[in-house]
Amino acid sequence: MRNQPSPGDVELHYVFDTESQNETMAQNVEVAVTLPTFRRPEHLLKTLKSIENQVTTRNFVCVVMENDPETGNGAKVAADFFKQSKIRGIVINANRRGNCSAYNAGWFTALEKFNNLRWIMVIDDDEVAEPQWIEKMTRAAETLGVDMVGGPQHPLFEGQADPKWSKHPVFQPAHQTSGKVPIIYSTGNVLISAEVLRYMGYPYLEEKFNFLGGGDSDFYARCKREGYTFGWENDAPVIETIPERRTEMSWLNARGLRNGAISTLIEKRAANGLADKFKIIIKSLGLLIASPFRSFALFVKTGSPIIGIYHMNVAVGRLLMEFGFANEQYREPEKN
């Protein structure tokens, strides 16, 4: 086990806790569903209801991490929900802003409170889980014998957004079929062995990625280097609500640039010496040269030049980050 801080070292405080009076029940918890929230109280309620409707044999608890302590609206919604719900829940304020800080606070809380915890799962506050989600993800981990399992995030576009956007790479799942996979990338729908987190140590996600994004991809890359294994359960999707603004060309282009920048940053963090760094530069240049052809192929496939340009944006983002452009220009917009 690596770094495990004392509770006082983690900036959080409890808002609500149905587990505090029942140590026996806490010892029986197998799964902690962790749910970060930031300024989406209405959708948070939808997410919580989908967790309440789970059909599973697993003994689970839900941990909600409020990441907007200024208003605390999400914490209030979650606490009121758990007071009336059949499921057990914990609500904390993760006082350090940023998605990585919220995940770290929730995962630390789950590991600290539930000694026999086997898995930590993650769903975001703009997602809804299908009723067999917990059961299918945990069963996949056992059947495949892997340490982490990812699942698809199917987009549900708000407003008048054209369904064609579902073909855009940023809305496509990392894998298409169930089974063992080389790696996964997102925390939007994932199961992680508690033992992995205990070994990797706190902070589990590097908080330098708080507003850039990519902390989850960096975490999985580090886990892979430690020998941990990955699986994919294609039949355990979550439905992610996509605001109309995320189908605008400006947002999609910025997301492509950011994805490219993140990939370069993660590779550079793993580089060991000048030879590795040189290989990364060569890879970035190669992707830049190939990107017009890849983008044209994507345009032909989807019929959309806005979707097609994605590969060029990624290649440019990689190269700009490679040559020292500041991380801050790729800061992910606040969710609201």
C-alpha positions in Angstrom: 0.0 0.0 0.0 1.3 3.4 -0.9 0.4 6.8 0.4 -2.7 6.7 2.5 -3.4 10.0 4.3 -5.2 10.4 7.6 -8.8 11.7 7.3 -7.6 15.2 8.3 -5.3 15.4 5.3 -8.2 15.2 2.8 -10.2 18.4 2.4 -13.7 17.1 2.9 -16.5 17.0 5.5 -19.5 14.9 5.8 -22.9 16.3 5.0 -24.9 13.2 5.4 -24.1 9.6 6.3 -26.6 6.7 6.7 -23.7 4.4 7.6 -22.5 6.2 10.7 -24.7 4.3 13.1 -24.3 0.8 11.7 -20.9 -0.7 11.7 -22.1 -4.2 10.9 -23.8 -3.0 7.6 -20.6 -1.1 6.7 -18.6 -4.3 7.0 -20.8 -6.0 4.4 -20.5 -3.4 1.7 -19.0 -4.8 -1.5 -19.4 -1.9 -3.9 -19.2 1.8 -3.4 -20.8 3.8 -6.3 -19.1 7.2 -6.3 -20.9 10.1 -7.8 -19.2 13.5 -8.2 -21.5 16.5 -8.7 -21.0 20.1 -9.7 -24.0 22.5 -10.3 -26.4 19.9 -11.7 -28.9 19.3 -8.9 -31.8 18.4 -11.2 -29.9 15.8 -13.2 -28.2 14.6 -10.1 -31.6 13.5 -8.8 -32.1 11.5 -12.1 -28.7 9.8 -11.6 -29.6 8.9 -8.0 -32.9 7.5 -9.0 -31.2 5.2 -11.5 -28.9 4.0 -8.8 -31.8 3.4 -6.5 -33.4 1.3 -9.2 -30.5 -1.1 -9.5 -31.4 -4.8 -9.6 -28.4 -6.5 -8.0 -27.3 -9.1 -5.5 -24.4 -6.9 -4.5 -24.4 -5.0 -1.2 -23.7 -1.4 -2.2 -23.6 2.1 -1.0 -23.6 5.4 -2.9 -21.0 8.2 -2.1 -21.9 11.6 -3.5 -19.0 14.1 -3.7 -20.2 17.8 -3.8 -17.6 19.8 -5.6 -19.3 23.2 -5.3 -19.2 24.0 -1.6 -20.2 27.6 -2.3 -23.8 26.7 -3.0 -23.9 23.1 -1.9 -27.1 22.5 -4.0 -26.0 19.0 -5.0 -25.3 18.0 -1.4 -28.7 19.2 -0.3 -30.4 17.3 -3.1 -28.5 14.1 -2.3 -29.0 14.3 1.4 -32.7 14.8 1.0 -32.8 11.9 -1.4 -31.0 9.5 0.9 -33.3 10.4 3.8 -36.2 8.9 1.9 -34.4 6.3 -0.3 -34.2 2.5 0.2 -30.5 2.7 -0.6 -27.8 3.8 1.7 -25.7 6.9 1.0 -23.0 9.2 2.1 -22.7 12.9 1.0 -19.4 14.8 1.4 -18.2 18.2 0.5 -14.9 17.8 -1.5 -13.6 21.2 -0.7 -10.8 21.3 -3.2 -12.2 22.3 -6.6 -11.7 20.1 -9.6 -12.9 16.7 -10.9 -9.7 14.8 -9.8 -10.0 16.2 -6.3 -13.7 15.1 -6.1 -12.8 11.6 -7.2 -10.0 11.4 -4.8 -12.2 12.5 -1.9 -14.9 10.0 -2.7 -12.6 7.1 -3.2 -10.7 7.9 0.0 -14.0 8.0 1.9 -15.1 4.7 0.5 -11.8 3.0 1.3 -11.7 4.5 4.8 -15.2 3.5 5.8 -15.6 0.1 4.2 -12.9 -2.4 5.2 -14.2 -5.2 3.0 -14.9 -3.1 0.0 -14.2 -5.0 -3.3 -15.0 -2.5 -6.0 -15.4 1.2 -6.5 -17.7 2.3 -9.3 -18.1 5.7 -10.9 -21.0 7.4 -12.6 -21.2 11.2 -13.3 -24.0 13.5 -12.5 -25.0 13.9 -16.1 -25.5 10.2 -16.6 -28.2 7.6 -15.9 -27.5 3.9 -15.3 -29.6 1.0 -16.7 -31.0 -1.2 -14.0 -28.5 -4.1 -14.3 -25.5 -1.7 -14.4 -23.9 -2.7 -11.0 -24.6 -6.4 -11.6 -23.2 -6.5 -15.1 -20.1 -4.6 -14.3 -19.2 -6.6 -11.2 -19.9 -9.9 -13.0 -17.7 -8.8 -15.8 -14.8 -8.1 -13.4 -15.2 -11.6 -11.9 -15.7 -13.4 -15.2 -12.8 -11.7 -17.0 -10.5 -11.7 -14.0 -9.5 -8.1 -14.5 -8.8 -5.2 -12.2 -10.8 -2.5 -13.9 -13.9 -2.6 -16.2 -15.1 0.2 -18.4 -18.5 0.5 -20.1 -20.0 2.7 -22.8 -21.4 6.2 -22.3 -24.2 6.6 -24.9 -25.0 10.2 -25.7 -28.5 11.7 -25.3 -28.5 15.0 -27.1 -30.5 17.9 -25.7 -32.6 20.3 -27.7 -32.5 20.2 -31.5 -29.0 18.6 -31.8 -28.6 16.4 -34.9 -28.2 12.7 -34.0 -25.3 12.5 -36.4 -23.1 13.9 -33.6 -23.2 10.4 -32.0 -20.7 9.5 -34.8 -18.2 12.0 -33.6 -15.1 10.3 -31.9 -15.6 12.3 -28.7 -19.0 10.7 -28.2 -17.9 7.2 -29.3 -17.0 4.5 -26.7 -13.4 3.4 -26.5 -14.3 -0.2 -27.3 -17.2 -1.9 -29.1 -17.2 -5.5 -27.8 -17.1 -7.0 -24.3 -13.9 -8.7 -23.1 -10.4 -8.0 -22.0 -8.9 -4.8 -23.5 -5.5 -3.2 -23.4 -6.7 -0.1 -21.5 -9.6 2.1 -20.8 -9.7 5.9 -20.7 -12.8 7.4 -18.9 -14.1 7.5 -15.4 -17.6 8.2 -16.6 -18.6 4.5 -16.4 -16.0 2.4 -14.7 -15.4 -0.2 -12.0 -12.1 -0.3 -10.2 -10.8 -2.9 -7.8 -10.4 -1.4 -4.3 -7.1 -3.2 -4.1 -5.8 -1.2 -7.1 -6.6 2.1 -5.3 -5.0 0.9 -2.1 -1.9 0.0 -3.9 -1.7 3.1 -6.2 -2.1 5.3 -3.1 -3.5 8.8 -2.5 -3.9 11.0 -4.4 -5.2 8.4 -6.8 -5.7 10.9 -9.6 -3.1 13.6 -10.1 -4.7 16.9 -9.2 -2.6 18.8 -11.8 -5.2 17.4 -14.2 -8.1 19.0 -12.3 -9.1 21.5 -15.0 -7.3 20.2 -18.0 -9.0 16.8 -18.0 -7.2 13.5 -18.6 -6.5 12.6 -15.0 -8.4 9.4 -15.5 -6.4 8.5 -18.6 -3.2 9.2 -16.8 -4.3 7.0 -13.9 -5.1 4.1 -16.1 -1.7 4.5 -17.9 0.1 4.4 -14.6 -2.0 1.3 -13.5 -1.1 -0.4 -16.8 2.6 0.2 -16.1 2.1 -1.5 -12.7 0.7 -4.6 -14.4 -3.0 -4.1 -13.7 -5.5 -5.4 -16.3 -8.6 -4.0 -18.0 -11.9 -5.2 -19.3 -14.9 -3.9 -21.2 -18.6 -4.6 -20.6 -20.5 -3.4 -23.6 -23.8 -4.4 -22.2 -23.6 -2.1 -19.2 -24.0 1.4 -20.7 -24.9 4.6 -19.0 -26.8 7.4 -20.8 -25.0 10.7 -20.8 -26.9 13.9 -21.4 -25.1 16.2 -23.9 -26.0 19.9 -23.9 -26.5 21.5 -27.3 -23.4 23.7 -26.8 -21.3 20.6 -27.0 -22.3 20.0 -30.6 -21.1 23.5 -31.6 -18.1 23.6 -33.9 -16.1 25.7 -31.4 -16.6 23.2 -28.6 -15.8 20.2 -30.7 -12.7 21.7 -32.1 -11.5 22.8 -28.7 -12.2 19.3 -27.4 -10.1 17.7 -30.2 -7.2 20.1 -29.4 -7.5 19.3 -25.7 -7.5 15.5 -26.3 -4.3 15.8 -28.3 -2.7 17.9 -25.7 -3.6 15.5 -22.9 -2.3 12.5 -24.8 1.1 14.2 -25.3 1.2 15.3 -21.6 0.5 11.7 -20.4 3.1 10.2 -22.7 5.7 12.7 -21.6 5.0 12.0 -17.9 5.8 8.3 -18.6 8.9 9.0 -20.7 12.2 7.6 -19.4 15.0 9.6 -20.8 15.7 11.5 -24.0 15.1 8.5 -26.3 11.5 8.2 -25.1 10.9 11.9 -25.4 12.3 11.8 -29.0 9.9 9.0 -29.8 7.0 11.1 -28.6 8.0 14.0 -30.9 8.3 11.6 -33.8 4.9 10.2 -33.1 3.3 13.6 -32.9 4.9 14.6 -36.2 3.8 11.4 -37.8 0.2 11.9 -36.6 0.3 15.4 -37.9 1.4 14.2 -41.4 -1.3 11.5 -41.4 -4.1 13.6 -39.9 -5.4 15.1 -43.2 -5.8 11.6 -44.7 -7.4 10.3 -41.5 -9.7 13.4 -41.3 -10.7 12.9 -44.9 -11.6 9.3 -44.3 -13.7 10.2 -41.3 -15.5 12.9 -43.4 -16.3 10.3 -46.0 -17.6 7.9 -43.4 -19.7 10.4 -41.5 -20.6 13.0 -44.2 -19.6 15.8 -41.8 -16.6 18.0 -42.3 -16.9 19.2 -38.6 -16.6 15.6 -37.5 -13.9 14.8 -40.0 -11.6 17.6 -38.8 -11.3 15.9 -35.4 -8.1 14.0 -36.2 -6.4 17.2 -37.4 -7.3 19.0 -34.2 -5.9 16.1 -32.1 -2.6 16.2 -34.1 -2.3 20.0 -33.7 -3.1 19.8 -30.0 -0.4 17.1 -29.5 2.2 19.2 -31.3 1.3 22.5 -29.6 1.6 20.8 -26.2 4.9 19.1 -27.3 6.4 22.5 -27.9 5.5 24.1 -24.7 2.1 25.7 -25.0 0.6 26.3 -21.5 -1.8 23.7 -20.1 -4.2 26.5 -19.1 -5.3 27.2 -22.6 -6.8 23.8 -22.7 -8.7 24.2 -19.5 -12.0 22.3 -19.6 -15.0 24.6 -19.1 -16.9 24.4 -15.9 -19.9 22.2 -16.1 -23.2 23.8 -15.4 
